[in-house]
């Protein structure tokens, strides 16, 4: 058995709370979103934490290992580079798909902008296992995968979450990042008992644990990472810690950051005390050595094609308004669709904070939601921000001359020093011509 790195108690590093984290006592490690890092130019805050001996783990969100396509080499290389630059003992990702469509399905490639659940079927498991092996071979450190929260279930599922994860670990030797907040979300939304899920999980493969808060709306629990951790989530953490002593536990907080830094300190303390009380007699976590991994047979292309078609149909219904595939709960998919739209608006505002600054927060949000209703994201959030601004300018939706000029200047600047090389020529000329005519 190969022992997992002992991490301790940590918190998710975010630029908005970087100073608070550096000053917070008792932080053994932090986790940073890999896609937000440039390995050659790491944030000063992370460098200072590293100098103090604080471990930093890169956490990926865009690989989409549960998707029908094989992992993108560029994204894998970026995750590997982040791990090497940070001297990380492992990297983490999600059991999810984040995009669907494209050549395999003869349909447009669509981006979800968020993590969506994979069907718990033999086909999906086979594809996931092969994708995980590809990722493992490309990464310089061990990989751990996180169970995600879900607002809906796939029809015709063949396994429980615990069984699905057990098979995944058994076949690939991958480690698990268990998110107890996601177990709670799936309990509220899908009726899946967290204790029964833990009964089936190979808890000895736990690399570390996520803890986070959420809220209930539209009859479902939303894993927001923007609210206090509820007691119910701490109870699931205690149940897990009574079965195996987790090598690390981490508080996630992505937005709605409290002004009083002691709020986060108290949550971290509560997590630490919960684990200490519950895990006093629990065995330490370990995972099988890589050499014990079972061979994974190559997935036949028809299997990937079936999965790709199913995921493309689902994602298209969520972000492009096409009919709901048979067997899905229409009400739940409607909730998921609204959640994806809201998430998209929030992330674009973070990626391009100048937009709500130029337009005003209320105007920005109203305009973006109207824009995004029938325009699926196809090329990431930064391009989404540019496309939104271009749509406002070309469509004549900005009446105030001063605001229009500021938005035009921002669009031209963000399109790069050679916008013609980055943007379609027709669209660039159309936007620039409109801006000059109305300026």
Secondary structure, 3 states (H helix, E strand, C coil): CEECCCCEEEEECCHHHHHHHHHCCCCCEEEEEHHHCCCCCCCHHHHHHHHCCCEEEEECCCCCCCCCCCCCHHHHHHHHHHHHHHCCCEEEEECCEEEEEEHHHCEEEEEEEEEECCCCCHHHHHHHHHHHHHHHHHCCCEEEEECCCCCCCCCCCCCCHHHHHHHHHHHHCCEEEEEHHHHHHHHHHHCCCHHHHHHHCCHHHEEEEEECCCEEECCEEECCCCCCCCHHHHHHHHHHHHHEECCEEEECCCCCCCCCHHHHHHHHHHHHHHHHHHCCCCEECEECCHHHCCCCCCCCHHHHHHHHHHHHHHHHHHHCCCCCCCCCCHHHHHHHHHHHHHHHHHHHHHHCHHHHHHHCHHHHHHHHHHHHCCCCECCHHHHHHHHHHHHHHHCCCCCCHHHHHHHHHHHHHHCCCCHHHHCCHHHHHHHHHHHHHHC
